[in-house]
Amino acid sequence: MEKRDIDLSVSCYGKTRGVKYDVVILPWGATEPHNLHLPYLTDCILPHDIAVDAATLALQRSGVRCMVMPPVPFGAHNPGQRQLPFCIHTRYSTQQAILEDIVSSLYVQGIRKLLIVSGHGGNSFKGMIRDLSVTYPDFLILCTEWYTIVPAKDYFEAEIDDHAGETETSVMMYYHPELVNLAEAGDGDSRPFAIASLNEKVAWTPRHWDKTTTDSGVGNPKKATAEKGERYVKQVVEKLARLLEEVGVGELY
């Protein structure tokens, strides 16, 4: 099997023509600063690489054939992030339009199963998927966030590890060590809400990023290692591959 068989970023029409795909995977990230040491496209790179590994495992193990789409780099951001250089905020309606166009294109091509793998906490697809299920009742659309599939607390030391911290840094060091320089990283110190109930998640409102963090990170990345990233992400890939196998050959009910 070649990577071109499952990764549209490097594939070609000669590989995809006439092939029946069981599931299409759509990585969806954002373009935003990630502390001082991770790429702007971290939220795109990681779900894409994880999706490719999961698709590879599903095909090898069960014959379920997936195609991983190029990641969508447009996410929603908190107040105080949009002002940071090259942080691109996209409205919910923009993301919805992008997803609708992707789904309508895939539908015409005969695809009926799509899994969105998000790498950005500001993204929210549930409402969009509910709407699309009315328009396309025979199209199964699922969504997940790669960093919620396996509890990170069992693999990493940081108590606060929300954005560009130990988890993301470790996984990036595993996949792309050439893109990480821990010597450049800030400490990821963050400031909680002054309203205790918001910290207890009694209610939600977006954090003002310029008041929350000074280096755009939330969580100290300094204890990150490629070994931690590998141990963690292999469990994520295993669970994601099992989902693809179940979805690829089975019905929802």
Phi, psi and chi 1 to 4 in degrees:
 res  aa     phi    psi   chi1   chi2   chi3   chi4
   1 MET       -  133.4 -178.5 -168.2   68.7      -
   2 GLU   -96.4  156.1  -65.8 -177.1   57.0      -
   3 LYS   -61.1  -29.1 -167.5  174.6 -180.0 -178.2
   4 ARG   -64.8  -17.7  -67.2 -171.1  -60.1  169.7
   5 ASP   -72.1  -22.5  -66.9  -32.6      -      -
   6 ILE  -131.4   -5.1   57.5  170.7      -      -
   7 ASP  -124.3  105.5 -176.5   -0.2      -      -
   8 LEU   -66.3  -19.8 -160.6   64.1      -      -
   9 SER   -61.6  -26.4  -63.0      -      -      -
  10 VAL  -123.7    3.6  -63.6      -      -      -
  11 SER   -84.2 -179.7 -167.4      -      -      -
  12 CYS  -149.5  164.9   58.2      -      -      -
  13 TYR   -61.0  -31.0 -176.4   45.9      -      -
  14 GLY   -62.6  -25.8      -      -      -      -
  15 LYS   -87.6  -34.9  -78.9  -70.5 -179.8 -177.4
  16 THR   -91.5  -21.4   63.5      -      -      -
  17 ARG   -61.9  123.9 -178.1  175.3   54.5  179.0
  18 GLY    80.7    3.6      -      -      -      -
  19 VAL   -95.8  136.7  178.1      -      -      -
  20 LYS   -94.1  122.4 -177.9 -177.1 -178.1  -59.0
  21 TYR  -103.8  133.8  -68.1   93.8      -      -
  22 ASP   -77.7  -39.3  -59.1  -59.7      -      -
  23 VAL  -143.5  140.2 -174.3      -      -      -
  24 VAL  -104.9  136.1  169.3      -      -      -
  25 ILE  -110.8  129.5  -51.3  172.8      -      -
  26 LEU  -117.2   99.6  179.3   62.0      -      -
  27 PRO   -68.6  139.0  -14.0   28.9      -      -
  28 TRP  -137.2  119.5 -159.5  -52.5      -      -
  29 GLY  -123.1 -131.4      -      -      -      -
  30 ALA  -165.5  169.9      -      -      -      -
  31 THR  -120.2  105.9  -57.2      -      -      -
  32 GLU  -161.0  156.0   64.7  171.9   -7.8      -
  33 PRO   -63.2  143.5  -22.0   33.0      -      -
  34 HIS  -126.3   85.5  -86.4   71.1      -      -
  35 ASN    54.7 -150.5 -161.8  -49.1      -      -
  36 LEU  -106.9    1.8  -53.0  177.7      -      -
  37 HIS  -127.5   -8.5   65.7  -66.6      -      -
  38 LEU  -110.1  153.8  -68.9 -178.5      -      -
  39 PRO   -64.8  153.2  -18.7   29.9      -      -
  40 TYR   -55.8  -33.1  -88.3   79.4      -      -
  41 LEU   -95.2   22.9  -70.2 -177.5      -      -
  42 THR   -51.8  -43.5  -68.3      -      -      -
  43 ASP   -71.6   -9.9  -70.8  -11.9      -      -
  44 CYS   -98.0  -42.6  -61.4      -      -      -
  45 ILE   -63.1  -47.0  -65.6  168.3      -      -
  46 LEU   -69.0  -47.8  -65.2 -176.6      -      -
  47 PRO   -64.8  -29.8   20.1  -31.6      -      -
  48 HIS   -66.6  -48.6  172.7  -93.9      -      -
  49 ASP   -65.3  -39.6  -71.5   -6.6      -      -
  50 ILE   -64.5  -41.5  -70.5  167.0      -      -
  51 ALA   -63.8  -40.5      -      -      -      -
  52 VAL   -63.3  -43.2  168.7      -      -      -
  53 ASP   -63.7  -41.5  -79.5   -4.2      -      -
  54 ALA   -67.6  -40.0      -      -      -      -
  55 ALA   -65.1  -38.7      -      -      -      -
  56 THR   -61.3  -46.5  -59.2      -      -      -
  57 LEU   -65.6  -42.2 -176.4   57.4      -      -
  58 ALA   -62.9  -40.2      -      -      -      -
  59 LEU   -68.9  -43.6 -179.0   58.3      -      -
  60 GLN   -66.0  -38.2  -69.0  173.9  -18.1      -
  61 ARG   -87.8  -36.2 -163.2  162.3   60.3 -173.3
  62 SER  -129.6   -4.4  -56.9      -      -      -
  63 GLY    77.6    6.2      -      -      -      -
  64 VAL   -74.6  124.5  169.8      -      -      -
  65 ARG  -102.5  119.9 -174.7  172.7  -65.7  -82.5
  66 CYS  -118.1  154.0  -55.0      -      -      -
  67 MET  -121.8  127.0  176.5   57.0   79.7      -
  68 VAL   -92.7  119.8 -179.3      -      -      -
  69 MET   -75.5  159.5  -61.0  -78.1  -72.8      -
  70 PRO   -60.4  143.4  -21.3   32.6      -      -
  71 PRO   -68.5  144.5   20.7  -29.7      -      -
  72 VAL   -83.7  123.2  178.8      -      -      -
  73 PRO   -94.8   17.6   34.3  -34.4      -      -
  74 PHE  -114.2  117.8  -57.8  118.6      -      -
  75 GLY  -128.0  172.4      -      -      -      -
  76 ALA   -96.2  141.7      -      -      -      -
  77 HIS  -128.6  160.0  -60.1  -75.6      -      -
  78 ASN   -78.7  159.4  -71.4  -32.7      -      -
  79 PRO   -55.2  142.2  -22.4   32.3      -      -
  80 GLY    90.4  -13.7      -      -      -      -
  81 GLN   -92.0  -38.0  -76.9 -176.8  -61.0      -
  82 ARG   -59.0  -26.6 -171.3  178.2 -177.2 -177.7
  83 GLN   -79.1  -13.6  -68.4   80.6    1.3      -
  84 LEU   -73.0  145.8  -59.7  175.8      -      -
  85 PRO   -54.6  126.2  -24.1   33.6      -      -
  86 PHE    64.4   19.3  -57.4  109.4      -      -
  87 CYS   -83.8  117.7 -178.4      -      -      -
  88 ILE  -104.6  108.2  -52.9  -58.4      -      -
  89 HIS   -89.4  130.2  169.4   72.8      -      -
  90 THR  -119.1  137.2   42.6      -      -      -
  91 ARG   -69.2  158.4  -67.8  168.4  -66.4  174.3
  92 TYR   -54.8  -42.3 -177.6   91.7      -      -
  93 SER   -64.2  -33.9   57.9      -      -      -
  94 THR   -66.9  -47.0  -57.3      -      -      -
  95 GLN   -61.6  -40.2  -68.1  179.9  -67.4      -
  96 GLN   -62.0  -42.5 -175.1  174.9   24.9      -
  97 ALA   -63.6  -41.0      -      -      -      -
  98 ILE   -61.6  -46.8  -67.6  170.6      -      -
  99 LEU   -64.0  -42.1 -179.0   58.2      -      -
 100 GLU   -60.3  -41.4  -73.0  176.1   -7.2      -
 101 ASP   -67.8  -38.3  -73.7  -12.2      -      -
 102 ILE   -64.5  -47.1  -68.6  171.7      -      -
 103 VAL   -63.2  -43.5  168.3      -      -      -
 104 SER   -64.4  -36.3   66.0      -      -      -
 105 SER   -66.8  -47.1  -62.9      -      -      -
 106 LEU   -64.3  -36.1  -66.1  175.3      -      -
 107 TYR   -62.8  -44.7 -169.6   87.5      -      -
 108 VAL   -60.4  -31.4  168.7      -      -      -
 109 GLN   -83.8   -0.6  -62.8  157.3   19.1      -
 110 GLY    96.0    2.1      -      -      -      -
 111 ILE   -75.3  138.5  -59.3  -64.6      -      -
 112 ARG  -131.0    5.0  -67.2  -64.2 -177.1  -90.9
 113 LYS  -139.9  126.7  -65.6  177.4 -179.6  178.6
 114 LEU  -136.2  132.0  173.6   69.1      -      -
 115 LEU  -117.3  120.1  171.6   63.9      -      -
 116 ILE   -89.8  124.9  -57.9  169.4      -      -
 117 VAL  -110.9  106.2 -179.4      -      -      -
 118 SER   -89.4  143.8  179.6      -      -      -
 119 GLY  -116.3    7.7      -      -      -      -
 120 HIS  -130.4  124.8  176.3   60.6      -      -
 121 GLY   -65.7  -21.4      -      -      -      -
 122 GLY   -79.1   -8.9      -      -      -      -
 123 ASN   -82.8  143.9  -67.3  -23.5      -      -
 124 SER  -144.1  117.6  178.2      -      -      -
 125 PHE  -113.4   -6.0  -60.3  102.9      -      -
 126 LYS   -60.6  -45.8  -69.4 -179.1 -179.8  178.9
 127 GLY   -63.5  -40.0      -      -      -      -
 128 MET   -62.8  -43.1  -57.3  178.6 -161.9      -
 129 ILE   -66.5  -38.5  -67.1  172.4      -      -
 130 ARG   -60.6  -44.3  -72.5 -170.8 -179.4   99.7
 131 ASP   -63.3  -43.7  -72.0  -15.4      -      -
 132 LEU   -67.1  -28.1  -75.9  164.8      -      -
 133 SER   -67.7  -21.9   69.6      -      -      -
 134 VAL   -77.2  -43.1  175.1      -      -      -
 135 THR   -72.7  -36.2  -51.7      -      -      -
 136 TYR  -125.7   74.7  -58.2   95.1      -      -
 137 PRO   -64.3  -20.3   21.6  -31.8      -      -
 138 ASP  -100.9   14.8   58.3  -22.7      -      -
 139 PHE  -110.9  115.7 -161.1  131.3      -      -
 140 LEU   -86.9  118.7  176.1   61.1      -      -
 141 ILE  -120.9  126.1  -53.2  173.1      -      -
 142 LEU  -121.5  159.6  -52.2   94.6      -      -
 143 CYS  -140.6  150.0   63.8      -      -      -
 144 THR  -149.9  164.5 -172.8      -      -      -
 145 GLU  -116.7  121.8  -62.2  165.5  -38.1      -
 146 TRP   -58.9  -32.4   71.2  -97.1      -      -
 147 TYR   -82.3   -1.5   46.5   85.4      -      -
 148 THR  -106.6   -6.3   64.9      -      -      -
 149 ILE   -67.6  -37.7  -65.7  172.9      -      -
 150 VAL  -126.0  130.7  174.3      -      -      -
 151 PRO   -59.9  122.8  -22.6   33.2      -      -
 152 ALA   -71.0  -24.3      -      -      -      -
 153 LYS   -62.4  -21.9   63.1 -178.9  178.2   61.4
 154 ASP   -81.1   -5.5  -63.2  -25.1      -      -
 155 TYR  -125.3  -18.6  -64.1   83.2      -      -
 156 PHE  -128.3  159.5  -57.6  101.1      -      -
 157 GLU   -92.8  -29.0  -58.9  175.6   51.7      -
 158 ALA   -66.8  134.1      -      -      -      -
 159 GLU   -75.0  -38.2  -68.3 -175.5   16.0      -
 160 ILE  -108.4  119.8  -61.9  174.5      -      -
 161 ASP  -149.5   67.6 -168.0   10.1      -      -
 162 ASP  -102.6  -36.9 -169.0    8.1      -      -
 163 HIS  -154.2  116.4  179.2   67.8      -      -
 164 ALA    61.5   28.8      -      -      -      -
 165 GLY   -93.3 -147.0      -      -      -      -
 166 GLU   -65.6  -38.9 -171.8  179.8   -7.7      -
 167 THR   -67.5  -58.6  -60.4      -      -      -
 168 GLU   -60.2  -40.2  -80.8 -170.0  -55.6      -
 169 THR   -65.4  -42.6  -58.0      -      -      -
 170 SER   -63.9  -42.8  -66.9      -      -      -
 171 VAL   -68.4  -37.9  177.5      -      -      -
 172 MET   -66.3  -37.2 -175.0   62.8   82.5      -
 173 MET   -64.8  -31.4  -69.6  172.4   75.6      -
 174 TYR   -71.2  -47.9  166.5   62.2      -      -
 175 TYR   -80.0  -42.5  -82.5  117.7      -      -
 176 HIS  -139.3   70.9  -62.8  -76.5      -      -
 177 PRO   -59.3  -26.0   20.4  -32.5      -      -
 178 GLU   -69.0  -13.9   74.7  -78.3    1.7      -
 179 LEU   -98.3    1.9  -61.7  179.6      -      -
 180 VAL  -122.9  130.5 -176.5      -      -      -
 181 ASN  -131.8   97.6 -175.0   -9.7      -      -
 182 LEU   -61.1  -24.6  -86.7 -179.3      -      -
 183 ALA   -63.7  -21.9      -      -      -      -
 184 GLU   -90.3   -9.6  -62.0  175.5  -12.5      -
 185 ALA   -72.6  142.7      -      -      -      -
 186 GLY   -80.4  173.9      -      -      -      -
 187 ASP   -79.0  -10.9  -68.9  -27.5      -      -
 188 GLY    67.1   26.9      -      -      -      -
 189 ASP   -64.2  141.1  -68.1  -27.1      -      -
 190 SER  -134.6  158.6   60.9      -      -      -
 191 ARG  -117.0  124.3 -178.5 -178.6  178.9 -174.8
 192 PRO   -76.5  173.2   29.6  -34.8      -      -
 193 PHE   -63.7  150.5  -72.2  111.2      -      -
 194 ALA   -74.9  -19.7      -      -      -      -
 195 ILE   -90.7  111.0  -60.7  172.5      -      -
 196 ALA   -59.5  -36.9      -      -      -      -
 197 SER   -63.0  -30.6  -67.0      -      -      -
 198 LEU   -69.6  -38.9  -68.7  176.7      -      -
 199 ASN   -66.8  -27.7  -63.3  -41.0      -      -
 200 GLU   -86.2    1.1  -64.6  167.0    7.0      -
 201 LYS    63.5   33.4  -56.3 -166.5 -175.7  -55.7
 202 VAL   -67.5  -35.1  176.2      -      -      -
 203 ALA  -143.0  170.7      -      -      -      -
 204 TRP  -128.4  141.5  178.0   87.7      -      -
 205 THR  -150.2  150.6 -168.7      -      -      -
 206 PRO   -64.5  141.2   20.7  -31.1      -      -
 207 ARG   -74.6  139.7  -67.0  174.0  -69.9 -178.3
 208 HIS   -81.6  110.7  -78.3 -110.7      -      -
 209 TRP   -63.2  -33.3 -140.3 -114.8      -      -
 210 ASP   -71.4  -18.5   53.7  -19.5      -      -
 211 LYS   -97.3  -16.7  -63.6  179.1  174.1   63.1
 212 THR   -88.6  -37.9  -61.3      -      -      -
 213 THR  -145.6  152.3  172.5      -      -      -
 214 THR  -101.1  -20.8   58.0      -      -      -
 215 ASP  -116.5   10.8   54.1   25.8      -      -
 216 SER    76.8   -2.6   83.5      -      -      -
 217 GLY  -100.7  153.8      -      -      -      -
 218 VAL  -130.3  101.0  177.4      -      -      -
 219 GLY   118.6  134.1      -      -      -      -
 220 ASN   -78.5  122.8 -164.4  -32.1      -      -
 221 PRO   -89.9    0.3   33.9  -34.3      -      -
 222 LYS   -65.0  -21.9  -63.8  -62.2  179.1   64.7
 223 LYS   -95.5   11.2  -68.2 -174.4  177.7 -179.9
 224 ALA   -69.3  143.3      -      -      -      -
 225 THR  -142.7  155.3   67.4      -      -      -
 226 ALA   -64.1  -33.0      -      -      -      -
 227 GLU   -65.0  -42.5  -69.3   72.9   25.0      -
 228 LYS   -62.2  -43.2  -71.1  179.0 -179.2  177.1
 229 GLY   -61.5  -43.1      -      -      -      -
 230 GLU   -64.0  -45.8  178.8  179.5   14.5      -
 231 ARG   -61.3  -41.1 -169.2  165.4   67.6   93.8
 232 TYR   -71.5  -50.3  176.2   68.3      -      -
 233 VAL   -70.0  -25.4   83.5      -      -      -
 234 LYS   -65.3  -34.3  -77.7 -171.2  172.9  179.0
 235 GLN   -70.5  -37.6  -65.5  -55.8  -50.5      -
 236 VAL   -62.7  -46.9  174.7      -      -      -
 237 VAL   -61.1  -41.4  167.3      -      -      -
 238 GLU   -60.0  -46.8  165.7   62.5   33.9      -
 239 LYS   -68.6  -38.0  -72.4 -156.6  167.9 -169.9
 240 LEU   -68.2  -38.8 -163.5   56.4      -      -
 241 ALA   -64.6  -39.6      -      -      -      -
 242 ARG   -63.8  -40.1 -170.9  173.0   70.0 -152.9
 243 LEU   -59.5  -45.7  170.3   66.3      -      -
 244 LEU   -62.0  -38.6  -66.2  169.8      -      -
 245 GLU   -64.6  -43.5  -69.1  164.9   -2.4      -
 246 GLU   -67.5  -43.5  -66.7  170.8  -12.5      -
 247 VAL   -69.7  -38.4  169.3      -      -      -
 248 GLY   -65.5  -31.4      -      -      -      -
 249 VAL  -112.5  -10.3  -59.7      -      -      -
 250 GLY  -116.2  170.1      -      -      -      -
 251 GLU   -98.7  161.1  -62.0  -62.4  -33.7      -
 252 LEU   -70.1  -35.9 -168.4   57.3      -      -
 253 TYR  -130.8      -  -61.9  103.9      -      -
